């Protein structure tokens, strides 16, 4: 009975997570473009790259949540291997984006005096 309920509800939840990820990317890209245009007019530098990377990382988290939920519905080993590869690629992308974000906003390190 519980398995049947999960099979009915989970595709909707997975689709909602993926839709949230798409929404985050769209809103972030539009806002970053708006900030870019505003910066061109006002001639003030803005860190659009960091803002866009942050939005993409957040979106990837939603997409990875959907992929993790998909593991519940996996029926055979081939599906599991494909799903594992997708999760691995998204995790790698997320890691690369976080590394890029650290490069944009390096944390303050106190210089050591000899």
N, C-alpha and C positions, 0 to 999 in steps of 0.2 A: 504493500500500500504506500509506504513512504517513498520507495523507489519510483513509483508511478507519479507521485506528486512532484518529486524532484525533476523527473524527466519532462514534466509539463511546465514547471516554473522556471527552470534554469535557462532555457534558451531566451526567454524574455529578459532575465536579469543580465545575461551575457550581452545581449544586444544593447541594453541600456548602458552598460559599462563602456562598450565600444562607441556608442553615440556620445557619451560624455567626453571621451577622449577626442573625438572628432570636433566636438563643440569647443573644447579648450584650445585645440590647434587653431581653429577658425578665428575665435575671439582674440587669441594672442597675436596671430599674424595681422589681423586688422588693426589692433591697437598699436603694434610695433610699427606698422606702416604709417599710421596716423602720427605717432611720435617722431618718426623719421621726417615726414613732411613738415611738421611743426618745427623741428630742429633746423630744417633747410631755410624756412622763412625767418625764424628768430636768430639764426646763426649761433645758437647755443649748443654745445656738444651734449649729446645724450647717450647713455649706455643702452642702446636698443638691442645689441647683441646679447647681453646678459638677460634682458627681459624676455627675449624670444627663446633663448635656451632654457630658461626656467619654465616657460609655458610648454615647450616641447617635452621636457623631462616629466612634468606633471601629466601631460597627455599619455606618455608612455607608461606611466604607472597605472592609469585607468585601463589601457590596452592590455597590460600584463595581468591585471586582475581578471579581465575577461578570459585570457588564455588559461590562467590557473583554474578558473571555474570550469573551463572546457574539459579539464582532465577528469572531472567526475563523469562525463558522458562518453569517455573513450571506451571502445569495445574491443579493439585488437591492437597488436604491437605496432603495426604500420602507422596507425593514427597517432599512437603515443610518440613514436619517433618523430613524426612531422611536427606534432605539437611541442615536443621538447626542443626541436631545432628553432621553431618560431620564438619560444620563450627565451632561448639562449641568445638569439639575434637581438631581441628587444632589450634584454638585460645588457648586452654589450653596447647597444646604442645609448641606453640610459647612462651607463658608466662613462662613455665617451663625452656625452653632453655635460655630465657633472665635472669631468676633468677640464673641459673647455670653460665651464663657469668659474672654476677655481682660478684659471688663468686670467680671466677677466677681472675678478675681484680677489686678488691675493690677500690672504690674511696678514694682519700686521705682525711681523716678527721683530722682537726686540733684538737689536744688534748687540752682540756680546763684546764687551770691552776687554782687551788683553791685559 
